[in-house]
Amino acid sequence: MPACRCPNGFTGANCWKRVCDGYCKNGVPCTVNSGNQPNCRCPDGIDGERCQYRRENTVQLSLSVCV
């Protein structure tokens, strides 16, 4: 059975599936590296490998006591 060698950005038995389809979350664009792996570059306020977590604007309070 012949095997397909997919061009960069595609995967699957017949190379019909885009590597980035639905990979990055929160509207973040997806790029494909030279190893044909998806990559998401999260902007400030968004975290996670797939940019799936939004950080809330929080203020970190100091627990030290001033005397």
MODELLER restraints for C-alpha pairs under 7 A, 6 or more apart:
rsr = mdl.restraints
at = mdl.atoms
rsr.add(forms.Gaussian(group=physical.xy_distance, feature=features.Distance(at['CA:4:A'], at['CA:13:A']), mean=6.64, stdev=0.5))
rsr.add(forms.Gaussian(group=physical.xy_distance, feature=features.Distance(at['CA:4:A'], at['CA:14:A']), mean=6.18, stdev=0.5))
rsr.add(forms.Gaussian(group=physical.xy_distance, feature=features.Distance(at['CA:4:A'], at['CA:15:A']), mean=6.93, stdev=0.5))
rsr.add(forms.Gaussian(group=physical.xy_distance, feature=features.Distance(at['CA:6:A'], at['CA:15:A']), mean=5.25, stdev=0.5))
rsr.add(forms.Gaussian(group=physical.xy_distance, feature=features.Distance(at['CA:8:A'], at['CA:36:A']), mean=5.41, stdev=0.5))
rsr.add(forms.Gaussian(group=physical.xy_distance, feature=features.Distance(at['CA:9:A'], at['CA:18:A']), mean=5.79, stdev=0.5))
rsr.add(forms.Gaussian(group=physical.xy_distance, feature=features.Distance(at['CA:9:A'], at['CA:19:A']), mean=5.28, stdev=0.5))
rsr.add(forms.Gaussian(group=physical.xy_distance, feature=features.Distance(at['CA:9:A'], at['CA:32:A']), mean=5.91, stdev=0.5))
rsr.add(forms.Gaussian(group=physical.xy_distance, feature=features.Distance(at['CA:9:A'], at['CA:36:A']), mean=5.92, stdev=0.5))
rsr.add(forms.Gaussian(group=physical.xy_distance, feature=features.Distance(at['CA:10:A'], at['CA:16:A']), mean=6.52, stdev=0.5))
rsr.add(forms.Gaussian(group=physical.xy_distance, feature=features.Distance(at['CA:10:A'], at['CA:17:A']), mean=5.52, stdev=0.5))
rsr.add(forms.Gaussian(group=physical.xy_distance, feature=features.Distance(at['CA:10:A'], at['CA:18:A']), mean=4.45, stdev=0.5))
rsr.add(forms.Gaussian(group=physical.xy_distance, feature=features.Distance(at['CA:10:A'], at['CA:19:A']), mean=5.19, stdev=0.5))
rsr.add(forms.Gaussian(group=physical.xy_distance, feature=features.Distance(at['CA:11:A'], at['CA:17:A']), mean=5.29, stdev=0.5))
rsr.add(forms.Gaussian(group=physical.xy_distance, feature=features.Distance(at['CA:11:A'], at['CA:18:A']), mean=6.22, stdev=0.5))
rsr.add(forms.Gaussian(group=physical.xy_distance, feature=features.Distance(at['CA:11:A'], at['CA:19:A']), mean=6.02, stdev=0.5))
rsr.add(forms.Gaussian(group=physical.xy_distance, feature=features.Distance(at['CA:19:A'], at['CA:38:A']), mean=6.22, stdev=0.5))
rsr.add(forms.Gaussian(group=physical.xy_distance, feature=features.Distance(at['CA:20:A'], at['CA:30:A']), mean=5.83, stdev=0.5))
rsr.add(forms.Gaussian(group=physical.xy_distance, feature=features.Distance(at['CA:20:A'], at['CA:38:A']), mean=5.74, stdev=0.5))
rsr.add(forms.Gaussian(group=physical.xy_distance, feature=features.Distance(at['CA:23:A'], at['CA:50:A']), mean=6.50, stdev=0.5))
rsr.add(forms.Gaussian(group=physical.xy_distance, feature=features.Distance(at['CA:24:A'], at['CA:30:A']), mean=5.89, stdev=0.5))
rsr.add(forms.Gaussian(group=physical.xy_distance, feature=features.Distance(at['CA:24:A'], at['CA:40:A']), mean=5.78, stdev=0.5))
rsr.add(forms.Gaussian(group=physical.xy_distance, feature=features.Distance(at['CA:24:A'], at['CA:50:A']), mean=4.75, stdev=0.5))
rsr.add(forms.Gaussian(group=physical.xy_distance, feature=features.Distance(at['CA:24:A'], at['CA:51:A']), mean=6.06, stdev=0.5))
rsr.add(forms.Gaussian(group=physical.xy_distance, feature=features.Distance(at['CA:25:A'], at['CA:50:A']), mean=5.97, stdev=0.5))
rsr.add(forms.Gaussian(group=physical.xy_distance, feature=features.Distance(at['CA:25:A'], at['CA:51:A']), mean=5.41, stdev=0.5))
rsr.add(forms.Gaussian(group=physical.xy_distance, feature=features.Distance(at['CA:25:A'], at['CA:52:A']), mean=5.16, stdev=0.5))
rsr.add(forms.Gaussian(group=physical.xy_distance, feature=features.Distance(at['CA:26:A'], at['CA:51:A']), mean=6.68, stdev=0.5))
rsr.add(forms.Gaussian(group=physical.xy_distance, feature=features.Distance(at['CA:26:A'], at['CA:52:A']), mean=6.48, stdev=0.5))
rsr.add(forms.Gaussian(group=physical.xy_distance, feature=features.Distance(at['CA:28:A'], at['CA:40:A']), mean=6.75, stdev=0.5))
rsr.add(forms.Gaussian(group=physical.xy_distance, feature=features.Distance(at['CA:28:A'], at['CA:42:A']), mean=6.68, stdev=0.5))
rsr.add(forms.Gaussian(group=physical.xy_distance, feature=features.Distance(at['CA:29:A'], at['CA:40:A']), mean=6.53, stdev=0.5))
rsr.add(forms.Gaussian(group=physical.xy_distance, feature=features.Distance(at['CA:30:A'], at['CA:38:A']), mean=6.40, stdev=0.5))
rsr.add(forms.Gaussian(group=physical.xy_distance, feature=features.Distance(at['CA:30:A'], at['CA:39:A']), mean=5.65, stdev=0.5))
rsr.add(forms.Gaussian(group=physical.xy_distance, feature=features.Distance(at['CA:30:A'], at['CA:40:A']), mean=5.08, stdev=0.5))
rsr.add(forms.Gaussian(group=physical.xy_distance, feature=features.Distance(at['CA:31:A'], at['CA:38:A']), mean=5.79, stdev=0.5))
rsr.add(forms.Gaussian(group=physical.xy_distance, feature=features.Distance(at['CA:31:A'], at['CA:39:A']), mean=5.22, stdev=0.5))
rsr.add(forms.Gaussian(group=physical.xy_distance, feature=features.Distance(at['CA:31:A'], at['CA:40:A']), mean=6.60, stdev=0.5))
rsr.add(forms.Gaussian(group=physical.xy_distance, feature=features.Distance(at['CA:32:A'], at['CA:38:A']), mean=4.59, stdev=0.5))
rsr.add(forms.Gaussian(group=physical.xy_distance, feature=features.Distance(at['CA:32:A'], at['CA:39:A']), mean=5.87, stdev=0.5))
rsr.add(forms.Gaussian(group=physical.xy_distance, feature=features.Distance(at['CA:33:A'], at['CA:39:A']), mean=6.94, stdev=0.5))
rsr.add(forms.Gaussian(group=physical.xy_distance, feature=features.Distance(at['CA:40:A'], at['CA:49:A']), mean=6.96, stdev=0.5))
rsr.add(forms.Gaussian(group=physical.xy_distance, feature=features.Distance(at['CA:40:A'], at['CA:50:A']), mean=5.84, stdev=0.5))
rsr.add(forms.Gaussian(group=physical.xy_distance, feature=features.Distance(at['CA:40:A'], at['CA:51:A']), mean=6.69, stdev=0.5))
rsr.add(forms.Gaussian(group=physical.xy_distance, feature=features.Distance(at['CA:42:A'], at['CA:51:A']), mean=5.48, stdev=0.5))
rsr.add(forms.Gaussian(group=physical.xy_distance, feature=features.Distance(at['CA:45:A'], at['CA:54:A']), mean=5.92, stdev=0.5))
rsr.add(forms.Gaussian(group=physical.xy_distance, feature=features.Distance(at['CA:45:A'], at['CA:55:A']), mean=5.09, stdev=0.5))
rsr.add(forms.Gaussian(group=physical.xy_distance, feature=features.Distance(at['CA:46:A'], at['CA:53:A']), mean=5.58, stdev=0.5))
rsr.add(forms.Gaussian(group=physical.xy_distance, feature=features.Distance(at['CA:46:A'], at['CA:54:A']), mean=4.50, stdev=0.5))
rsr.add(forms.Gaussian(group=physical.xy_distance, feature=features.Distance(at['CA:46:A'], at['CA:55:A']), mean=5.79, stdev=0.5))
rsr.add(forms.Gaussian(group=physical.xy_distance, feature=features.Distance(at['CA:47:A'], at['CA:53:A']), mean=5.03, stdev=0.5))
rsr.add(forms.Gaussian(group=physical.xy_distance, feature=features.Distance(at['CA:47:A'], at['CA:54:A']), mean=6.30, stdev=0.5))
